[in-house]
Amino acid sequence: MILLNPGPANTTRSVKNALVCEDICPRERDFGLVQKRVQQGLTRVVHAGDAYVTVLFGGSGTAAVEAAICSVVPPTGRLLVIDNGAYGTRMAQIAEAYQIARDSLQFGVGGYPDLNRIAELLQTKRYSHLAVVHHETSTGLLNPVERIGLLCEQHGVEMVVDAMSSYAGVPIDIAQMRASYLVSSSNKCIQGMAGLGFVICRRESLQRLQSFPGRSHYLNLIEQHRFFERHLQMRFTPPVQIMYALDQALKEFFAEGQENRSERYRACFAALDEGMHALGFRRLLPDHMLSRILTAYIEPTHPDYSFEAMHDALYQRGYTIYPGKGAQQDTFRLANMGAIKADDMRAFIKVLAALIDEKGWLPLYR
Ligand SMILES: Cc1ncc(COP(=O)(O)O)c(C=O)c1O
């Protein structure tokens, strides 16, 4: 099965095999050392030195986003959420659930952030933190996070970045991005299995959290960090096998190298997008906004077309495609993350071309 959904992504045979390991109590030092290696590897992916530390949580990516949002904004602080898609909206919803003082700056789903408006708001000095999604997976838009980070630095605001679906797919230098907290999970471009989320934290920012208690017992960033530093253990039971798989995935990431991984993903995108264009599909976003890790295509308007029919037929032929999420036009989405190659994308296009022919869906748009 080739997964064109935006994670969990395809994994290598060796990552799958890493799940089958000896039983071990996760409070043993041997397992602590595996976690330490994973923690350091995750930090190294974004070129973070000793000034940063990774805090791991058992849970999906949203657990880690929630841990960051609910832990870092002090009771006297205020959060500005940049919202141009479903995952920006989700960060605002998390802030709301914890009754954190906040404002959302909305650019519409798939709208490009206006840096002047962000700067204007930061100038008001109302905000202690800003939250932004790097790759808005709902549309495939890559936000200009480095430029937003610069504005944050100029105004003394700390930036929380949801880099769920860009981390390890797009090169990130966390210091250059000026992120105080950067969040991702084990099952996207790092090519591990689902079950671990993590927050890469600037130590100096993390230290400041000591002075207020936090809002969640489980998803408490500073407590989770302190406990691991003291005991080389997570506070609560970790997904043991997923940790071994992530350890293997990290080894494979460093063996491949960030440049080669990004290049492989770009080659997958090029093969996919060229093929989709040749078949007559239209994209939601223009070139300059694209992540090249996930692409939203406008749903055909041919009267006989339906996403479900296309999904089900492709699924039977070994390809998983993904529905749209909240864009202003109806879309479906194709991701090209994971242990896949450009040839897999070309093979997919052939299968899709045959399906369109068989169903008589041409012309796609009326
Ligand atoms: C940008 C972004 N943030 C958050 C999430 C949520 O991650 P999870 O489904 O693992 O909770 C996703 C999932 O696709 C995402 O793409």
The ligand as an ORCA input file, in Angstrom:
! r2SCAN-3c Opt
* xyz 0 1
  C       0.137     20.557     10.990
  C      -0.496     19.491     11.817
  N      -0.719     19.719     13.122
  C      -1.274     18.789     13.917
  C      -1.644     17.563     13.422
  C      -2.280     16.570     14.329
  O      -1.516     15.438     14.473
  P      -2.192     14.089     15.059
  O      -3.261     13.691     14.090
  O      -1.034     13.154     15.099
  O      -2.728     14.408     16.399
  C      -1.447     17.275     12.071
  C      -1.861     15.976     11.513
  O      -1.879     15.764     10.324
  C      -0.863     18.258     11.255
  O      -0.639     18.028      9.954
*
